[in-house]
Amino acid sequence: MKNLYPILIEALQVLIVLVASPVLVGWVRALKCRAQGRRSAGVFQPYRDLRKLFMKDIVLAENASWVFRFTPYVVFGSTLLAGAIIPIISVDLPLAATADIIALVALFAIARFFTALAGMDVGTAFGGMGSSREMMVASLAEPAMLMSVFTVSLASHSTSLSFMAHSLLETSVVLRPSLAFALIAFALIAIAENGRIPVDNPSTHLELTMIHEAMILEYSGRHLALIEWASMMKLFLFSSLGVSLFFPWGIAGPSDPLMLPLAFVALACKLALVGAAIVLIETRLAKMRIFRVPEFLGAAFLLSTLGMLSFFMLE
Amino acid sequence: MLNLDPLGLVALSVLVFLALASLAPFLASRQKTLLAMTFLGSALASLIALSGGFLSVYQASTTSMIMPVGLPDLPFYLRLDPLSGFFAAVVALLGFLVSIYSLGYVKSFVGVRSITPLAVFYNLFLAGMLLVLVADDAYSFMVSWELMAAASFFLVAFEDENAKARKAAFIYILIAHIGAILILLSFGVMSGSASGFESFGSYTFSSMRMNAASGHITPAWAAAAFLLALFGFGAKAGIIPLHVWLPEAHPAAPSNVSALMSGAMLKIAVYGIIRVSFDLLGVTQWWWGGLVLVIGLVSALIGILFALLQVDLKRLLAYSSVENIGVILISLGLSMIFASFKMGALAALAMIAALYHILNHAVFKGLLFMGAGSILHGARERNMERMGGLIHKMPWTAPLFLVGCLSISSLPPFSGFASEWLAFQSFLLSPSLPSPILNLLIPLGAAVLALTAALAARCFVKVFGVTFLGAWRGPSNAHVHEAGFFMKASMTGAAIASLALGIFPAFVIVWMDSVPSMLVSGTVQAESPFGWLWITPVAPERASYSAPVVFLGILSFVALAYLLLHARKTAIRRGPIWDCGFEKLTNRMQYNSTSFAMPLRRIFGFLFSIKETTRAHGNPNASPMFQERYIYNLKVRDMFWYSLYKPVSDLSFWASKKVGRLQHGRIQIYLLYSFITLIVLLMFS
């Protein structure tokens, strides 16, 4: 029983990531519609979209290679594995020990690497443009993300995600300047990594603006469904990673099943707030010009490095 | 005569290499036999050396012998300890793979040109590298070092009808010699302060080691010796700003030689740095490590930025080697810093990260250069702007090359990630050190390492995307064909090794643990309570990584998704490219290497000397907006060439012209010079 509990938690968590991620996206969309005075299709619309895509047949470009067909599965698999190692409702995660925060960043990097390759596979100008831009964003966002989470791991003396969340749960609330820098940087990166406004716009197919969408233009059917689902999971994971690293309260401690319902409610509330924050940003801001994005990310990179510096210098 | 101890095995393999090199000229008339004999022989010899090196590290054994060759009173002292054994294993592993590859690759030269020089110098080159590693005195070290340099010079100049190859070889030998002079001076400083030895005894490494350990050498002289060695070996390793020969020499050499030069020879230079600083001098001052760390950071960042802007595949790989040497030096610098503060365990961790990356880089860069060779062989093209869609024509090379790209981009579960993970761990474990400069440097270092890794991923998305994906950009790709059996076999071997090194880091770390325990008297606790499945360098709650589980995890999620989605029969229809409904798409409209790197040129443009011009071509009376065609010109130059090398090379040409006046070609004048020299020497003696 004692050994079964973490495995159950692990399975529950993977299930939550799979099931709840479309709801988060649906929530953001619905709220955004409200904020902009439109009528929304409801919180569950992403499910219907996914089902529709899964039912459809695939139309593949003539010269698409195996890289193109393999990519959706890799993207989905590596994102789901990332979902298995971030402590969302409990720190009892057996898989969290297999991949720490560095591996987590690398798991997202695998997904990105293959998506960028798939964008270049068919040989269209759009695909290459998307890949080039995505890798530009990534080449600044990824190091910034590493530096930001490193600051947290320095403060918690661990790079293992469940130990990090656990040690932050235990410590009393102190205002650390390094963590403040890290949090701001993390928020900026999460926006960029998930292709939200003001870096990218997930709901446009306009040539001058798109990044992520440009890479996956040629996808259809279940391939597209997998990629869309993976990007919903990515938004969910970044939000929950942010809350479990910077606001871990409510996460169940080790072998503490009674805390689970509460943890679940806490997670739902926190993610609803994150969703509202996204909506607030997206309705208030316009998308940036593509060549302003490096400045945005450069600021994030600097902030995260400052966070780590201030840890070494002050704490 | 030879014992079959580790040193004996390495010495035996050197003898085989030398025998192969001296036999080659006799078989010059039978090129096919020569090809088979040379490369099968060198593959075999590499295996012997590999077993010797492996055993020496595995048993943590040190074996030595004295070879009574050379000048009187100056025998060759040979010694194989875990450090040199590790490097011998790296060189030999790559030597084995490349020798198998060469069986196929060099065949394309047979009948076109004589392969005899290649056969001779290839074997001499491998023998020279192994001899450098086992040399235990300054004299035999320098002789082997020069053997290695001279052999590789002739390999770079193999296609000597090509003016570019000749120029590359010249630059290479020039910088190799500047480096050699510095190394020689460094040995001179170290042996000069050794006392109490008869005749040439102070030239042995053991006397230098004793000398440093007993504190005979003053800190100032130790620092001088260290700096001379760092820049001497650094010139060979290709640290910035001494890297300029690398992007010239690697593309000029045949691809199998480039693989060896980049994968193995650069590591020999790193071996020299480790040998001198950790072993012969013993790291005493923290700023040594700080300097190495800074050099590593600069080389890594500038190296990968230059790599991103290249359009020549082999030049790009050469610049990426500069980056990887930088990454190795970053870990090495950290290790030196920790060693100088007597933090054995941390120094060991950082050193393991450096050594692991050395091993990984040898394998994946070897793989990538062999892949570039296969492309050159199959598509007769090195310029990425004219490639594309090779995945359809080269179905074997493409996935193998992809494995190399994934490894070098440090993505799990491939090998590059394991060493990068260790490097980050050693950054994160660094406590506050008693030096404000270091406390500033270490976070910045972590930031630059992270940036470099992300840029490397970007660079290799470009490489794979532009060469293998999309469609062919040139006029016709009818001639493109897949590589032959031996080339595919050897690349498959390298790819499997890359994956294995990534999935089983625990075994590798336990194996190489004897090196840091010898040099910094610290070890890494690699095996966790869970066994080999996990690596936990310090403690399970600090950090853990299980490559096998990550690999199986991704694999099982992928398989699960695939099986679930294929439970229902669905059709896949092939259709024309959609491209948002745009028509008349041509292959020239694809993103190419230059356009892929364009955002980067905008962000980091200030670091390069870039010349970009656009010129309209056609009717001069038409409006500039509606010309028939435009000619776009882009020149990206290595600023170090113009700001550092060219002045030096101009100066040396000018000086040699002036000195040339002394040479009249008349024997009487030369005799007079000798006479005057004698008189002067007698006056001062």
Contacts between the chains, C-beta under 8 A, distances in Angstrom:
chain1	res1	chain2	res2	distance
A	54	B	565	7.5
A	57	B	570	5.5
A	57	B	571	5.0
A	57	B	572	7.2
A	57	B	573	6.4
A	58	B	570	6.9
A	58	B	571	7.6
A	58	B	572	4.7
A	58	B	573	6.9
A	59	B	572	8.0
A	59	B	573	5.0
A	59	B	574	7.8
A	59	B	575	4.9
A	59	B	578	7.7
A	60	B	572	5.5
A	60	B	573	6.9
A	60	B	574	5.3
A	60	B	575	7.2
A	61	B	574	7.5
A	61	B	575	6.9
A	61	B	576	7.2
A	61	B	577	4.5
A	61	B	578	7.0
A	62	B	574	5.4
A	62	B	575	6.9
A	62	B	576	6.1
A	62	B	577	6.9
A	63	B	389	7.0
A	63	B	392	7.3
A	63	B	471	6.2
A	63	B	577	7.4
A	65	B	391	4.7
A	65	B	392	6.5
A	65	B	398	8.0
A	65	B	469	6.8
A	66	B	391	7.8
A	67	B	391	6.8
A	67	B	402	7.8
A	67	B	469	6.4
A	73	B	558	4.5
A	73	B	561	5.4
A	73	B	562	5.6
A	74	B	554	7.3
A	74	B	558	6.2
A	76	B	557	7.0
A	76	B	558	7.5
A	76	B	561	5.3
A	77	B	553	8.0
A	77	B	554	4.9
A	77	B	555	7.6
A	77	B	557	3.6
A	77	B	558	3.9
A	77	B	561	6.4
A	78	B	554	5.5
A	78	B	557	7.8
A	80	B	557	4.9
A	81	B	550	7.0
A	81	B	553	4.6
A	81	B	554	5.6
A	81	B	557	5.9
A	84	B	553	7.1
A	95	B	549	7.3
A	95	B	553	7.1
A	97	B	534	7.1
A	97	B	540	6.9
A	97	B	544	5.0
A	97	B	546	7.1
A	98	B	534	7.4
A	98	B	544	7.3
A	98	B	545	7.1
A	98	B	546	3.8
A	98	B	549	4.0
A	98	B	550	5.9
A	98	B	553	7.2
A	99	B	412	7.6
A	99	B	545	6.4
A	99	B	546	7.2
A	99	B	549	7.7
A	99	B	550	5.3
A	100	B	543	5.6
A	100	B	544	6.5
A	100	B	545	6.0
A	102	B	420	7.8
A	102	B	421	5.4
A	102	B	424	5.3
A	102	B	425	7.9
A	102	B	545	7.7
A	103	B	412	5.7
A	103	B	417	7.7
A	103	B	421	7.1
A	103	B	545	5.9
A	103	B	550	6.4
A	106	B	410	7.0
A	106	B	411	5.8
A	106	B	412	5.1
A	106	B	417	5.8
A	107	B	412	7.1
A	107	B	550	7.8
A	107	B	554	8.0
A	109	B	409	7.6
A	109	B	411	5.8
A	109	B	454	7.7
A	109	B	457	6.1
A	110	B	411	5.0
A	110	B	412	7.2
A	110	B	554	7.6
A	112	B	457	7.9
A	113	B	406	7.2
A	113	B	409	6.4
A	113	B	411	6.1
A	113	B	457	6.0
A	113	B	461	6.1
A	116	B	461	4.7
A	116	B	465	7.0
A	117	B	461	6.2
A	117	B	464	6.2
A	117	B	465	5.6
A	117	B	469	6.3
A	119	B	465	7.9
A	120	B	461	7.8
A	120	B	465	3.6
A	120	B	466	7.2
A	120	B	469	4.6
A	120	B	470	5.6
A	120	B	590	7.7
A	120	B	591	6.8
A	121	B	465	7.8
A	121	B	469	4.4
A	121	B	470	6.8
A	122	B	470	7.3
A	122	B	577	5.5
A	122	B	579	7.9
A	123	B	388	7.0
A	123	B	389	7.0
A	123	B	469	7.2
A	123	B	470	3.5
A	123	B	471	4.3
A	123	B	577	7.3
A	123	B	585	7.9
A	123	B	587	6.7
A	123	B	590	4.9
A	124	B	577	6.0
A	124	B	579	4.3
A	124	B	585	6.3
A	124	B	589	7.8
A	124	B	590	7.2
A	125	B	579	7.6
A	125	B	585	7.5
A	125	B	589	4.8
A	125	B	590	6.5
A	125	B	591	6.6
A	126	B	579	6.2
A	126	B	580	6.3
A	127	B	591	7.7
A	128	B	465	7.4
A	128	B	470	7.4
A	128	B	590	5.6
A	128	B	591	2.5
A	128	B	592	8.0
A	128	B	595	7.1
A	128	B	596	6.7
A	129	B	591	6.2
A	131	B	461	6.6
A	131	B	465	6.3
A	131	B	591	7.1
A	131	B	596	7.3
A	132	B	591	5.9
A	132	B	595	6.8
A	132	B	596	4.7
A	132	B	597	7.9
A	132	B	598	7.1
A	132	B	599	6.2
A	133	B	599	6.6
A	135	B	457	7.4
A	135	B	458	4.2
A	135	B	461	5.5
A	135	B	462	7.7
A	135	B	596	7.9
A	136	B	458	7.6
A	136	B	599	4.0
A	136	B	600	6.7
A	136	B	603	7.5
A	138	B	454	6.2
A	138	B	457	7.3
A	138	B	458	6.9
A	139	B	451	7.4
A	139	B	454	4.5
A	139	B	455	5.1
A	139	B	457	7.4
A	139	B	458	4.6
A	139	B	600	7.6
A	140	B	451	7.7
A	140	B	454	7.4
A	140	B	603	8.0
A	142	B	450	7.0
A	142	B	453	7.6
A	142	B	454	4.1
A	142	B	457	7.7
A	143	B	447	6.4
A	143	B	450	3.5
A	143	B	451	4.2
A	143	B	453	7.4
A	143	B	454	5.1
A	146	B	424	7.6
A	146	B	446	7.8
A	146	B	450	4.3
A	147	B	443	7.9
A	147	B	446	6.8
A	147	B	447	5.5
A	147	B	450	6.2
A	150	B	424	7.7
A	150	B	427	7.8
A	150	B	428	6.1
A	150	B	446	6.4
A	153	B	428	6.1
A	154	B	428	6.4
A	157	B	542	6.8
A	158	B	541	5.9
A	158	B	542	5.5
A	158	B	543	6.7
A	159	B	424	7.9
A	159	B	425	7.1
A	159	B	428	6.2
A	159	B	542	7.2
A	159	B	543	4.4
A	160	B	540	8.0
A	160	B	541	6.7
A	160	B	542	7.5
A	160	B	543	6.2
A	160	B	544	6.0
A	163	B	541	5.1
A	163	B	542	8.0
A	205	B	580	7.2
A	207	B	580	7.9
A	217	B	578	7.0
A	217	B	579	7.3
A	217	B	580	6.3
A	218	B	577	6.9
A	218	B	578	5.9
A	218	B	579	7.6
A	221	B	570	7.2
A	222	B	565	5.1
A	222	B	570	7.1
A	226	B	561	6.6
A	226	B	565	7.8
A	290	B	599	7.9
A	291	B	599	7.6
A	291	B	602	6.2
A	294	B	599	7.4
A	294	B	602	7.6
A	294	B	603	4.8
A	301	B	447	7.3
A	301	B	451	7.5
A	304	B	447	7.8
A	305	B	443	6.3
A	305	B	444	6.9
A	305	B	447	4.6
A	308	B	443	4.1
A	308	B	446	6.8
A	308	B	447	7.3
A	309	B	440	6.9
A	309	B	443	4.8
A	309	B	444	7.5
A	311	B	443	7.6
A	312	B	432	6.5
A	312	B	439	4.5
A	312	B	440	7.5
A	312	B	442	6.6
A	312	B	443	5.4
A	313	B	436	7.9
A	313	B	439	6.1
A	313	B	440	7.5
